[in-house]
Every structure is written in structure tokens, then in C-alpha cells.
């Protein structure tokens, strides 16, 4: 009891709500796959003499695959349909995503929350096929999450991030769904941060260092790395 009283005091002093459940984004947050997406997208764009740069990437991070791809095609005036783009992307997906690695601090935090009985979930913009390509060599790690919502082709998620629907659907699939106010989201993308906040959840953001500060302002807390996260700030068991 005294431990939880101490934790509650910390939460109060830091103006953060105590949480009971945690939802993680995946690309660029758990895995280094945002860099791998950049590689795959540039492979396609370069065939048409185009450059897929950061100014485009930051606009599509966290969005559903079809929306993201169409934005790139329109912005760079590449003469492909979405289905043609998808075919080219899928042809290199297994090779590119076989290089996926867990980012710093991920293993420690996830294992800690799991060992303390904190329900943890994933809410990703990925399709099922992309998810399998990214995670097949990390199967033991990803078996710790339930639910895993893949917004890229989940029929219940009709609107991708920054719409809050993805996080609300994920929350509804916990075994005992909590009030959204009791959920902590981890994100790397501005679109995902907006989605979590609009779902009435607190959001810890671990942004790419190139993200402008003004695009991090809506986050509840901004960190340089998951290695810097202190669970007790949100009433979670400390390391």
C-alpha cells in the first residue's frame, strides 16, 4: 500500500494520471522499421527519378498504407496506381524488413511491464503481411502483446491515425477494456500522438530527432529514448 501511495504522490506532483494499461505503436517506436520504410520507398521512387525525403515522410508517418502511398504518388507525381505501388513494395518487403531490430530500451520496458502484469497492446498502421515480415524473427518478443491491432487491413479501423479510432478499437480489445483515461500510449509519430490524445489517452512520444519541436507539443511527455522512461511517473511499477 505504501508503495502505491508513494507512486500516486509522484503522479500528482508531475501532473500525470495513473494508468493501468499500455498501448505501443510499432514502426519507429519498437522497431527500426521507419528507416527500412524509407529505404523501400526510395527504391521505388528512384526508378522514376524522384527523391523520397523527410518533408514527405513526416506527413505520412503513422497513416494507413494506402493513404500514405497515395500521398507519396501524388506529391512526387509518380505515374503509378496504388496497386502498382503496392506490388513493387511487396516484392521487396521480406528482404527489407528482415533487417528489423528492436530499438534501445524496448526489450527492458516491455519485459518489465509484462512481468508486473500490466496489459500491453500494439496499435500499428501496418498490414498483416507487413507485420509478419517485420516480426517473424522477433516472434517470442511480440507474443507478449494482446491485443495486436493492424490498422492497415483491420475491418473495424476505417480511419487511420491521426483519427483516434485506431486507439479506441485497440482499447476495446483488451480482455477487460479500461477507461481510455487509464491508458498510456507510446508513439514516435506526430499523427499517432494526435490520435492518442484525441482518444483521451496520455501519450509518451519518442520522436525522430528530425521532428520539429512544434510537432511534439501535443504529447504528454517527450523522451529522446525509451531508455529514459520512468514507469512510476504514470503510477506503473518502477524498474
Phi, psi and omega per residue, in radians:
X1 nan -0.751 -3.106
X2 -1.097 -0.619 3.121
X3 -1.094 -0.810 -3.113
X4 -1.212 -0.548 3.048
X5 -1.120 -0.707 3.123
X6 -1.133 -0.756 3.129
X7 -1.098 -0.761 3.133
X8 -1.064 -0.652 3.119
X9 -1.125 -0.739 3.112
X10 -1.071 -0.781 3.128
X11 -1.002 -0.790 -3.097
X12 -1.099 -0.817 -3.092
X13 -1.099 -0.519 -3.092
X14 -1.722 0.050 3.071
X15 1.138 0.425 3.071
X16 -1.856 2.520 3.093
X17 -1.372 2.552 3.036
X18 -1.262 2.389 -3.105
X19 -2.086 2.815 -3.137
X20 -2.134 -0.321 -3.081
X21 -2.324 2.673 -3.105
X22 -2.320 2.359 3.068
X23 -2.115 2.284 3.123
X24 -1.907 2.358 2.804
X25 -1.211 2.945 -3.104
X26 -2.002 -1.032 -3.036
X27 -1.205 2.121 3.131
X28 1.433 -0.074 -3.133
X29 -2.046 -0.944 3.052
X30 -1.621 -0.697 -3.095
X31 -2.059 2.736 3.119
X32 -1.427 0.470 -2.991
X33 -1.277 -0.295 3.057
X34 -1.087 -0.686 3.083
X35 -1.133 -0.628 -3.128
X36 -1.261 -0.624 3.032
X37 -1.051 -0.751 3.127
X38 -1.008 -0.763 3.123
X39 -1.074 -0.823 -3.102
X40 -1.152 -0.758 3.141
X41 -1.124 -0.732 -3.129
X42 -1.161 -0.572 3.074
X43 -1.010 -0.699 3.131
X44 -1.278 -0.851 -3.057
X45 -1.095 -0.646 -3.076
X46 -1.129 -0.453 3.105
X47 -1.157 -0.308 3.132
X48 -1.955 0.264 3.105
X49 1.243 0.429 -3.094
X50 -1.969 2.744 3.120
X51 -2.048 2.150 3.071
X52 -1.576 1.751 -3.037
X53 -1.902 -3.134 -3.051
X54 -1.072 -0.632 -3.099
X55 -1.077 -0.500 3.083
X56 -1.486 -0.781 -3.075
X57 -0.995 -0.757 -3.066
X58 -1.128 -0.434 3.130
X59 -1.298 -0.442 -3.021
X60 -1.891 -0.128 -3.119
X61 -1.005 2.211 3.116
X62 1.594 -0.214 -3.111
X63 -1.389 2.828 3.097
X64 -1.118 2.610 -3.036
X65 -0.959 -0.716 -3.097
X66 -1.194 -0.698 3.122
X67 -1.156 -0.767 -3.128
X68 -1.096 -0.820 -3.108
X69 -1.117 -0.737 -3.121
X70 -1.128 -0.620 3.093
X71 -1.084 -0.774 3.131
X72 -1.094 -0.797 -3.135
X73 -1.047 -0.768 -3.123
X74 -1.213 -0.774 -3.061
X75 -1.131 -0.709 -3.092
X76 -1.686 0.018 3.122
X77 0.931 0.876 3.098
X78 -1.572 2.214 -3.035
X79 -1.386 1.088 3.087
X80 -2.289 2.618 2.944
X81 -1.441 2.913 3.101
X82 -1.051 -0.712 -3.127
X83 -1.122 -0.627 3.083
X84 -1.181 -0.743 3.069
X85 -1.035 -0.818 -3.104
X86 -1.031 -0.723 3.126
X87 -1.084 -0.754 3.119
X88 -1.166 -0.678 3.122
X89 -1.162 -0.817 -3.104
X90 -1.086 -0.533 -3.101
X91 -1.152 -0.393 3.141
X92 -1.961 0.008 -3.009
X93 -1.052 -0.873 -3.085
X94 -1.081 -0.708 -3.131
X95 -1.170 -0.831 -3.093
X96 -1.174 -0.837 -3.038
X97 -1.349 -0.182 3.055
X98 -1.151 -0.228 3.135
X99 -1.593 0.067 -3.065
X100 -1.140 2.447 3.138
X101 -2.329 2.635 3.032
X102 -1.213 2.439 3.140
X103 -1.439 2.829 -3.091
X104 -0.991 2.359 3.092
X105 1.503 -0.219 -3.058
X106 -1.163 -0.929 -3.086
X107 -1.014 -0.799 -3.103
X108 -1.085 -0.827 -3.082
X109 -1.172 -0.834 -3.102
X110 -1.118 -0.775 3.127
X111 -1.096 -0.671 3.124
X112 -1.117 -0.874 -3.131
X113 -1.074 -0.739 3.141
X114 -1.097 -0.737 -3.109
X115 -1.174 -0.419 3.138
X116 -1.648 0.087 3.083
X117 1.356 0.325 3.103
X118 -1.422 2.144 3.104
X119 -1.109 2.247 -3.119
X120 -2.221 2.467 -3.082
X121 -2.359 2.924 3.024
X122 -2.114 2.378 3.028
X123 -2.221 1.783 -3.038
X124 -2.111 2.588 3.063
X125 -1.363 -0.036 -3.086
X126 -1.151 2.742 2.900
X127 -1.460 2.926 3.132
X128 -1.104 -0.723 -3.128
X129 -1.083 -0.761 3.131
X130 -1.162 -0.688 3.120
X131 -1.031 -0.801 -3.139
X132 -1.077 -0.752 3.141
X133 -1.092 -0.637 -3.094
X134 -1.361 -0.551 -2.922
X135 -1.960 -0.112 -3.026
X136 -1.032 -0.532 3.117
X137 -1.644 0.174 3.026
X138 -2.251 0.567 -2.965
X139 -1.053 -0.678 -3.135
X140 -1.120 -0.742 3.124
X141 -1.075 -0.843 -3.054
X142 -1.315 -0.221 3.076
X143 -1.217 -0.185 -3.127
X144 -1.369 -0.238 -3.041
X145 -1.722 2.414 3.042
X146 -2.806 2.028 0.141
X147 -1.502 2.957 2.959
X148 -2.128 1.977 -3.092
X149 -1.872 2.121 -3.119
X150 -1.898 1.673 -2.976
X151 -1.151 -0.341 -3.112
X152 -1.013 -0.595 3.096
X153 -2.492 0.425 3.052
X154 -1.394 2.106 -3.058
X155 -1.120 -0.359 -3.116
X156 -1.459 -0.311 3.138
X157 -1.762 1.704 -3.088
X158 -1.577 -0.347 -3.135
X159 -2.174 2.179 3.109
X160 -1.388 3.049 3.044
X161 -1.053 2.439 0.333
X162 -1.528 0.086 3.047
X163 -1.130 2.468 -3.081
X164 -1.296 -0.138 -3.021
X165 -0.944 -0.721 -3.090
X166 -1.016 -0.765 -3.129
X167 -1.298 -0.578 3.106
X168 -1.204 -0.679 3.080
X169 -1.127 -0.778 3.116
X170 -1.036 -0.791 3.129
X171 -1.039 -0.684 -3.104
X172 -1.178 -0.288 -3.085
X173 -1.714 0.007 2.944
X174 -1.071 2.647 -3.112
X175 -0.989 -0.729 3.025
X176 -2.204 1.571 -3.030
X177 -1.001 2.188 3.116
X178 -1.491 3.013 2.935
X179 -1.157 2.411 3.137
X180 -0.920 -0.510 3.132
X181 -1.129 -0.303 -3.127
X182 -1.685 0.219 -3.097
X183 -1.940 2.394 3.045
X184 -1.919 2.244 3.132
X185 -1.841 2.460 2.987
X186 -1.964 2.230 -3.063
X187 -2.462 2.761 3.000
X188 -2.041 -0.324 -3.000
X189 -1.841 2.465 3.085
X190 -0.950 -0.722 3.118
X191 -1.062 -0.681 3.131
X192 -1.217 -0.644 3.095
X193 -1.063 -0.825 3.119
X194 -1.036 -0.748 -3.141
X195 -1.048 -0.788 -3.137
X196 -1.150 -0.774 3.128
X197 -1.115 -0.738 3.124
X198 -1.156 -0.401 3.074
X199 -1.456 0.059 3.120
X200 1.232 0.561 3.081
X201 -1.925 2.761 2.999
X202 -1.457 2.564 -3.067
X203 -2.278 2.142 2.976
X204 -1.647 2.149 -3.104
X205 -1.867 2.300 3.035
X206 -2.096 1.435 -2.980
X207 -1.402 2.735 2.910
X208 -1.027 2.493 -3.080
X209 -1.097 -0.270 3.139
X210 -1.501 -0.163 -3.137
X211 -1.192 2.194 3.115
X212 -1.048 2.514 -3.080
X213 -0.984 -0.631 -3.103
X214 -1.126 -0.344 3.113
X215 -1.558 0.053 3.072
X216 -1.911 -0.090 -2.987
X217 -1.111 -0.464 -3.093
X218 -1.389 -0.242 -3.127
X219 -1.200 2.595 3.085
X220 -1.192 -0.675 -3.123
X221 -2.617 2.401 3.123
X222 -2.039 2.258 3.139
X223 -2.168 2.697 3.051
X224 -1.374 -0.490 -3.095
X225 -2.712 2.679 3.038
X226 -1.126 -0.337 3.083
X227 -1.097 -0.359 -3.102
X228 -1.582 -0.067 -3.044
X229 -1.284 2.365 3.080
X230 -1.985 1.812 -3.055
X231 -0.965 -0.595 -3.062
X232 -1.127 -0.327 3.101
X233 -1.067 -0.481 -3.130
X234 -1.970 0.391 3.085
X235 1.330 0.241 3.091
X236 -1.567 2.698 3.138
X237 -0.999 2.321 -3.135
X238 -1.239 2.807 3.079
X239 -1.085 nan nan
